[in-house]
Structures are given as C-alpha cells and as structure tokens.
Amino acid sequence: MRLEPRDGERIDRSKPVTFSFDGWSVTGFEGDTLASAAFAAGKRVFSRSFKYHRPRGLVCCSGHCPNCMMTVDGVPNVRTCVEPIREGAVAKAQNVLGASFASLGQRDRARAAFSASLQSDPHDPAAYSNLATLEMEAGDLPRARRYFAEALTLDPTNEIARQGLATVLAQR
C-alpha cells in the first residue's frame, strides 16, 4: 500500500531498490527508508515487545521510539524508520522467535524457529509460550499444556502462559 505520488516528495519512484526483510525480497524506491518500503510492501510487524511478545510496528516514523528497531546487515537495534533504503540490505525483525512466521500461517517454519531458540537458550519462557500457542492452535493440547507449564516454571509471572494453560485445561 503506497500513497499516490506528490510534488516534492523525497521518493524517486523511477529508481527501484531491493532489500531483504526476514528472507522476503522487498522493493522500495530511492528515498524510502527500510521501514517505509517494508510497510508499503505489506509488512506490519518489525519487532516484538520483550516481556509479552506483543507485535510492534511503525509508530513515530521519526526515530524516537523503539518499535521499528531491527537488525540490519548484522547490526542490532537499527531504527529502520529513519534508515535509508539501500540495495541488498538484509533486515531482520528482532525478538520475534518465529512469531513473524506464525503470523503468516507458516507453522512449520515458526515451530523450527522456536525450537532453534530453545536449543540456544533452553530457559526462554517466551519460546515455550510460543510453541505452546502453536500446538494449541494445531489441536495438540497435551503438548500445549506441557509447553505452557514449562514457561510458567521458568517465569511464574508470564501471563500469556498462564492464560494459555487455563484455556487448554478448560478444553479438556
């Protein structure tokens, strides 16, 4: 989704620029920022909140909030709403642990990402909660119950895991 061209805009629509966003090829135009090009291409989640893993996208578009921070060309915490687009850049959403795949309905890729996260950090309650949510949606309630319980063992204040476990137990 893009606005119609306007006189005096910074974006030069005659000069396409392509970069990678979480493995997807995104084409914007010279004058775009990484975030504006990704948003125009339909991308909405750029990162997740640390504690509750809520989706974060564009808010201020001026570099003053953390919502659009991504890892760009291996550099973490780049505010992509003010980072100029450049050919071949590689942008990756931060703190997503597979959630971007899950939001796109790519459950196998999401499951693999969450599992890989647990291999690198087996004490990550968010990864267990995310796996549990995937299993609950797939109908595997015993596995969902086990993952939610593990998330709560690691972080007893994890409301997502607490609510998810209650939902699973109510469906028995």
N, C-alpha and C positions, 0 to 999 in steps of 0.2 A: 504494500500500500504506500503510495507516494502522493504528495501534494502536486498539483499542477505546476508547471514552470512559471516563475515570476521574474519580472525585470529586476536585475540587480542581485539575483541570488548567487551565492558562492559556488553552488554545484554546477559543474560543467558537464551536462548530460551527453556531450559528444565524446567524452573520454571515459569509457568504462574501466573499472579497476576491480580485479577479482582477488578475494582472500578466502581463507578457510575459517569457518565458525563451527567448532565441535565436530570437525570432519566433513561438514557440508560446504560446498562451494557457494560463495555469496558474491554477487556482482553489484557493486555500487558505482559511484561516479567520482571523478576527481572533485575534491571539495567536500565530499561526505566525511563524516567521522566513521570509525568502525561501527559504533552503535547505531548511527542513523542509517547506514547501509543495511545492517543486520535487521533493524526494525522494519525497514521498507521491504525486506525480503520475508517478513512474517515471523521473525524470531522475537520472542517476548521475554523469555527467562534468561538472564545473564549471570545470575548467581543465586545462592540460597542463603537465608539467614543462618547464623551459626547454631543457635540453640534449637529452634523449632523447624528449621529447614524450609521455611516459607519462601516461595518464589520471589525473586527481586528482578525488576526490570528498570526501564528508564523512568526517572522522576524529575530531576532538576535540569538535566541536559546542559549543565554549566560546570561540571567538575567539582561540585560542592557536597555531594552525598556519596555514599559507598555503593549504591545499588547497581551501578553498571561496571563495577570492577571485575576484570577478567585477567587471565594470564595471556599475555601477547608475546609471541616469539620467545617463550620461556621466562618472561619477566612477570611476576605476580603483581596483583593489585593495580593494574593499569586502568585508569578511568577512561573507558572507551567512548564516552560521550564527548570527550574533547581530544581524543587521539585520532589524528588524521588517517584516513584510509591509505593503504599502500599495497601495491601489487605483491601477492604472495605471502602476506602476513598470515600468521597462524594464531587465531584467537580461541581460547578455551574458557568455558564457563567455570567459575570457581565454586567450590563447596557443594557440588551437585551430586557427587557419588552415584551417578547413574540416573538421577531424577529427570534429567533432560530426556533420556531415552524413554523412561516410564511415561512422561507426559506426552510423548509422541506415539505411545502404544507399542513400543519396541521392547516388550517384556524380556526377551532372551538377552538382549544387549544390556538392559538395566540390571538383570539378575547377575550377569557376568561382571558388570562394573561394581555392584555392591559386594559381590563375593571377593573380587580382587582387593577392594578396600579393606575387607576383613582380614585378608591374608597379610596385608601390610600393617594393619592395626586391629588385632582381634578384640580390643577393648573399646570399640567405637559403637556406642549405643545408637547413633543415628543410622549407621549401616544396618544394624539388626532391625530397627523400626522400619526402614525402607524395604528390606527383604520381607518382613512380616506383612507389610501392606500389599506387596506384590502377590504373596502367597494367598492372602485373604481374598484379593480380587480374583485370583485364579481358582478359588474354591478349596484350597488345601488348608483347611482350618487347623489340623494338628500341627503342621509346620508353622503356620502363622502364630499360633499360640506359643510355641516354643521360642520363636524369634522375639516376639513381644516380651515374653518373660525374661529372656536374656538381656534385652535392652533395659528393662526395669531393674534387673540385678545390677547392671553397670551404672545406671543413673535412675535412682528411685524418683527423681523429680520430672522425668520425661513424660509429659502429658500426652504426647502423641502415642507413646507405647501404652500408657495407662488406658486411654480411651479405646485404642485398638484392641487391647486384651479384653476389655469389657464387652466390646462388640462381638468378638469371637466367642467369648463364653456365653453370651446371650443367644448365639445362633446354634448352640449345641442341642 
